[in-house]
Amino acid sequence: MSATTSPERESFDDRALECPVCVSFLVEPLTLDCGHSFCRACLLQSTRLAPDGRCCPVCRAVVSIRDPATHACDARLGDRVRAAVAADLYAARVAADAATIAEVLESTARVLPIFACSPGTAVGRPVALHFYEPRYKTLVRRAWEGNRLFAFTDRPPRPGVDAVVVHIEQARFLRDGRANVVGVGVAAIVLRDVWVEDNTGGLSVTSMPRNPAWLPAPPARRTSAGADDQRCAAQRCACALM
């Protein structure tokens, strides 16, 4: 979470401009539909592994923001914070939070989450899936907010198993965290190290291959598209259907 130092606490005492997570002044504040506001870094960290869709850390209302790392901040609230906090303290927190966000995103980019379901897919083949299991709801949201990639294999994931890297082209998220995804296979890989990531409900991941030529450029603009009722069209995948 965002670090809080004693000088910050001594110089800042406006609870209306305080983040409930780090208990310090808001930095790049994001205001939710429920009215609660959080630092960008705090919201990203506190909700990144929520399998049932993001919920407000205070009241548990559903969070409609799909990507805290890039969502536009509450400019008016941010101006109020900057007017109330010493410039040097604010600048220090901005730098610290930027480093935190970069580390969270980098740690995500270093691994590929794995989706296992027969019959698998192939390079160049379109993929359309409906994710509903908690671990796969975590998979698709983290992939969508990061490099939009996941590994698709037709058998239980373990080292030496063949897989296809899928690039997500469209994603439609439902309020409970389920998601309809359209993508395409972009590369064939062999899983190297495979492990289950902590606090993900059993999501297996593997290391991202070094300097892959097929890695797409980061999307300039993130959108959600597709029908809520879309199910596997290119592939019928029983474990991924409602």
C-alpha positions as CSV (number, residue, x, y, z in Angstrom):
1,M,0.0,0.0,0.0
2,S,1.0,3.6,-0.3
3,A,3.6,4.4,2.4
4,T,2.6,6.9,5.2
5,T,5.4,8.8,7.0
6,S,5.1,10.7,10.2
7,P,5.8,14.1,8.6
8,E,2.8,13.5,6.3
9,R,0.6,12.7,9.3
10,E,1.8,15.8,11.2
11,S,1.2,18.1,8.2
12,F,-2.1,16.8,7.0
13,D,-5.3,16.5,9.1
14,D,-8.2,16.8,6.6
15,R,-10.2,13.6,6.8
16,A,-12.3,14.5,3.8
17,L,-9.1,14.3,1.7
18,E,-7.8,11.1,3.3
19,C,-7.5,7.7,1.6
20,P,-9.2,5.0,3.8
21,V,-6.6,2.4,2.7
22,C,-3.3,4.1,3.4
23,V,-4.8,6.7,5.9
24,S,-2.8,9.5,4.3
25,F,-3.7,12.2,1.8
26,L,-5.1,11.1,-1.6
27,V,-2.8,10.8,-4.5
28,E,-4.3,10.6,-8.0
29,P,-7.7,10.0,-6.4
30,L,-10.2,7.7,-8.0
31,T,-13.8,8.3,-6.9
32,L,-16.2,5.3,-7.1
33,D,-19.9,5.4,-7.9
34,C,-20.6,4.8,-4.2
35,G,-18.8,8.1,-3.4
36,H,-15.7,6.7,-1.7
37,S,-12.3,7.9,-3.0
38,F,-8.9,6.1,-2.9
39,C,-5.4,6.7,-4.1
40,R,-4.9,5.1,-7.5
41,A,-2.2,2.8,-6.1
42,C,-4.2,1.8,-3.1
43,L,-7.3,0.9,-5.1
44,L,-5.2,-1.1,-7.6
45,Q,-3.4,-3.1,-4.9
46,S,-6.4,-3.7,-2.7
47,T,-8.6,-5.1,-5.5
48,R,-6.2,-6.7,-8.0
49,L,-7.0,-10.3,-6.9
50,A,-10.7,-10.0,-6.2
51,P,-12.2,-12.9,-8.2
52,D,-15.8,-11.7,-8.0
53,G,-15.2,-8.2,-9.5
54,R,-13.8,-5.3,-7.6
55,C,-15.6,-4.1,-4.5
56,C,-15.2,-0.8,-2.6
57,P,-12.8,-1.5,0.3
58,V,-15.1,0.6,2.6
59,C,-18.7,-0.4,1.7
60,R,-18.2,-3.4,-0.7
61,A,-20.2,-1.7,-3.5
62,V,-19.3,-3.0,-6.9
63,V,-16.5,-1.0,-8.5
64,S,-17.3,0.0,-12.1
65,I,-13.7,1.1,-12.8
66,R,-12.1,-1.7,-14.9
67,D,-8.5,-0.4,-14.9
68,P,-7.4,1.6,-11.9
69,A,-3.9,2.0,-13.4
70,T,-5.2,4.1,-16.3
71,H,-8.6,5.4,-15.3
72,A,-8.8,9.2,-15.2
73,C,-8.4,10.6,-11.7
74,D,-10.8,12.9,-9.9
75,A,-9.3,16.2,-11.0
76,R,-11.3,18.3,-8.7
77,L,-10.5,16.3,-5.7
78,G,-6.9,16.1,-6.7
79,D,-6.7,19.9,-6.9
80,R,-8.2,20.1,-3.3
81,V,-5.5,17.8,-2.0
82,R,-2.7,19.7,-3.7
83,A,-4.0,22.9,-2.2
84,A,-3.9,21.4,1.3
85,V,-0.6,19.5,1.2
86,A,2.9,20.9,1.0
87,A,4.3,20.6,-2.5
88,D,7.4,18.6,-1.5
89,L,5.3,16.0,0.4
90,Y,2.9,15.6,-2.4
91,A,5.7,15.2,-5.0
92,A,7.3,12.6,-2.8
93,R,4.1,10.6,-2.5
94,V,3.4,10.9,-6.3
95,A,6.9,9.4,-7.0
96,A,6.4,6.6,-4.4
97,D,3.0,5.7,-5.7
98,A,4.2,5.7,-9.3
99,A,6.9,3.2,-8.3
100,T,4.3,1.1,-6.6
101,I,2.0,1.0,-9.6
102,A,5.0,0.2,-11.9
103,E,6.0,-2.7,-9.7
104,V,2.5,-4.1,-9.6
105,L,2.1,-3.9,-13.4
106,E,5.7,-5.3,-13.9
107,S,5.1,-8.2,-11.6
108,T,1.9,-9.0,-13.6
109,A,3.8,-8.7,-16.9
110,R,6.4,-11.2,-15.8
111,V,4.0,-14.1,-15.8
112,L,1.3,-15.6,-18.0
113,P,-1.8,-16.9,-16.3
114,I,-2.9,-20.3,-17.6
115,F,-6.4,-21.4,-18.8
116,A,-6.7,-25.1,-19.1
117,C,-9.6,-26.6,-21.1
118,S,-9.9,-29.2,-23.8
119,P,-9.7,-29.1,-26.8
120,G,-7.3,-26.1,-26.4
121,T,-6.7,-23.8,-29.4
122,A,-4.1,-23.1,-32.1
123,V,-2.1,-20.2,-33.4
124,G,-4.2,-18.0,-35.7
125,R,-7.5,-19.5,-34.4
126,P,-10.1,-17.2,-33.0
127,V,-11.0,-17.8,-29.3
128,A,-14.3,-16.9,-27.7
129,L,-14.8,-17.8,-24.0
130,H,-17.0,-17.1,-21.1
131,F,-15.0,-17.1,-17.8
132,Y,-16.9,-17.7,-14.6
133,E,-14.7,-19.6,-12.2
134,P,-13.1,-17.4,-9.6
135,R,-9.6,-18.2,-10.7
136,Y,-10.4,-17.4,-14.3
137,K,-12.2,-14.2,-13.5
138,T,-9.0,-13.1,-11.9
139,L,-7.1,-14.3,-15.0
140,V,-9.1,-12.3,-17.5
141,R,-9.2,-9.1,-15.5
142,R,-5.5,-9.1,-14.8
143,A,-4.7,-10.0,-18.4
144,W,-7.0,-7.3,-19.7
145,E,-5.4,-4.6,-17.5
146,G,-1.9,-5.7,-18.4
147,N,-0.6,-7.1,-21.7
148,R,-3.9,-8.8,-22.6
149,L,-2.2,-12.2,-22.8
150,F,-2.8,-15.7,-21.3
151,A,-1.7,-19.2,-22.0
152,F,-4.3,-21.7,-23.2
153,T,-3.6,-25.4,-22.8
154,D,-5.8,-28.5,-23.3
155,R,-4.5,-30.4,-20.3
156,P,-3.6,-29.8,-16.6
157,P,-0.7,-27.2,-16.6
158,R,2.7,-28.5,-15.8
159,P,6.3,-28.0,-17.1
160,G,6.7,-29.4,-20.6
161,V,3.1,-29.1,-21.6
162,D,2.3,-27.4,-25.0
163,A,0.2,-24.2,-24.8
164,V,-0.9,-21.3,-27.1
165,V,-0.6,-17.7,-26.0
166,V,-3.9,-15.9,-26.6
167,H,-4.2,-12.2,-27.1
168,I,-7.4,-10.7,-25.8
169,E,-9.0,-8.4,-28.4
170,Q,-12.3,-7.7,-26.7
171,A,-13.7,-8.2,-23.2
172,R,-17.1,-7.7,-21.7
173,F,-17.2,-7.8,-17.9
174,L,-20.4,-8.5,-15.9
175,R,-21.0,-7.0,-12.5
176,D,-20.1,-10.2,-10.6
177,G,-16.7,-10.4,-12.3
178,R,-17.6,-12.9,-15.1
179,A,-16.3,-12.0,-18.5
180,N,-16.9,-12.7,-22.1
181,V,-13.7,-12.7,-24.0
182,V,-12.8,-12.7,-27.7
183,G,-9.2,-13.2,-28.8
184,V,-6.8,-15.0,-31.1
185,G,-3.9,-17.5,-30.6
186,V,-0.7,-15.6,-31.3
187,A,2.2,-18.0,-30.4
188,A,2.9,-21.6,-29.5
189,I,5.0,-22.1,-26.4
190,V,6.0,-24.9,-24.0
191,L,5.3,-24.3,-20.4
192,R,8.5,-24.0,-18.4
193,D,8.0,-23.4,-14.7
194,V,4.4,-23.6,-13.5
195,W,3.1,-22.7,-10.1
196,V,-0.2,-21.7,-8.4
197,E,-0.2,-18.0,-7.5
198,D,-1.2,-17.1,-3.9
199,N,-4.6,-15.7,-3.2
200,T,-6.0,-16.5,-6.6
201,G,-8.2,-19.5,-5.9
202,G,-5.9,-21.9,-7.7
203,L,-4.8,-19.9,-10.7
204,S,-1.8,-21.5,-12.4
205,V,0.8,-19.2,-14.0
206,T,4.0,-19.6,-15.9
207,S,7.0,-17.3,-16.6
208,M,6.7,-15.1,-19.6
209,P,9.2,-16.1,-22.3
210,R,12.1,-13.6,-22.6
211,N,11.8,-11.0,-25.3
212,P,8.9,-12.6,-27.2
213,A,8.6,-11.3,-30.8
214,W,4.8,-11.8,-30.6
215,L,4.3,-9.5,-27.6
216,P,1.8,-6.9,-28.7
217,A,2.3,-3.2,-28.0
218,P,0.4,-1.9,-25.0
219,P,-3.1,-0.8,-26.0
220,A,-3.5,2.9,-26.3
221,R,-7.1,2.8,-25.2
222,R,-8.9,0.1,-23.2
223,T,-12.5,-0.7,-24.1
224,S,-15.0,-3.4,-23.4
225,A,-17.1,-4.9,-26.1
226,G,-19.3,-7.9,-26.9
227,A,-22.7,-9.1,-25.8
228,D,-23.4,-10.1,-22.2
229,D,-24.8,-13.4,-23.4
230,Q,-21.9,-14.3,-25.7
231,R,-20.6,-17.8,-25.2
232,C,-18.0,-19.9,-26.9
233,A,-18.5,-19.4,-30.6
234,A,-15.2,-20.3,-32.1
235,Q,-14.7,-23.1,-29.6
236,R,-17.2,-25.0,-27.4
237,C,-15.6,-25.2,-24.0
238,A,-17.7,-26.8,-21.4
239,C,-15.7,-25.7,-18.4
240,A,-15.9,-22.1,-19.5
241,L,-19.6,-21.9,-20.2
242,M,-22.3,-20.7,-17.9
